Amino acid sequence: MTEILVIIVFIFWYILSLVVSENWGKKSKIGVEWSFFYCMILSPIVGFSITYLTKNREYRIDCR
């Protein structure tokens, strides 16, 4: 019973980490990889906070 619970919690943790890193990590300065790393090591909530509080990437288009 406890093995199944651990597997379910891990899958839920992994999916939340992917959602945070794909949705907000792309827009932040730390990127998708570091956002996913923080989510997996600390927690998806703390990883979201770190990702959300970092500066957004600036997209500049040079029209020359």
For each residue, the residues with C-beta under 8 A, 3 or more apart:
1: 4 5
2: 5 6
3: 6 7
4: 1 7 8
5: 1 2 8 9
6: 2 3 9 10
7: 3 4 10 11
8: 4 5 11 12
9: 5 6 12 13
10: 6 7 13 14
11: 7 8 14 15
12: 8 9 15 16
13: 9 10 16 17 40 43 44
14: 10 11 17 18 40
15: 11 12 18 19
16: 12 13 19 20 39 44
17: 13 14 20 21 36 39 40 44 47
18: 14 15 21 22 36
19: 15 16 22 23 44
20: 16 17 23 24 25 35 36 39 44 47 48 51
21: 17 18 24 25 32 33 35 36 39 47 51
22: 18 19 25 26 32
23: 19 20 26
24: 20 21 27 28 35 48 51 52
25: 20 21 22 28 30 31 32 33 34 35 36 51
26: 22 23 31 32
27: 24 56 57
28: 24 25 31 35 51 52 54 55 56 57
29: 54 55 56 57
30: 25 34 35 38 50 51 54
31: 25 26 28 34 35
32: 21 22 25 26 35 36
33: 21 25 36 37
34: 25 30 31 37 38
35: 20 21 24 25 28 30 31 32 38 39 47 50 51
36: 17 18 20 21 25 32 33 39 40 47
37: 33 34 40 41
38: 30 34 35 41 42 46 47 50 51
39: 16 17 20 21 35 36 42 43 44 46 47 48 51
40: 13 14 17 36 37 47
41: 37 38
42: 38 39 46 47 50
43: 13 39 46 47
44: 13 16 17 19 20 39 47 48
45: 48 49
46: 38 39 42 43 49 50
47: 17 20 21 35 36 38 39 40 42 43 44 50 51
48: 20 24 39 44 45 51 52
49: 45 46 52 53
50: 30 35 38 42 46 47 53 54
51: 20 21 24 25 28 30 35 38 39 47 48 54
52: 24 28 48 49
53: 49 50
54: 28 29 30 50 51
55: 28 29
56: 27 28 29
57: 27 28 29
58:
59:
60:
61:
62:
63:
64:
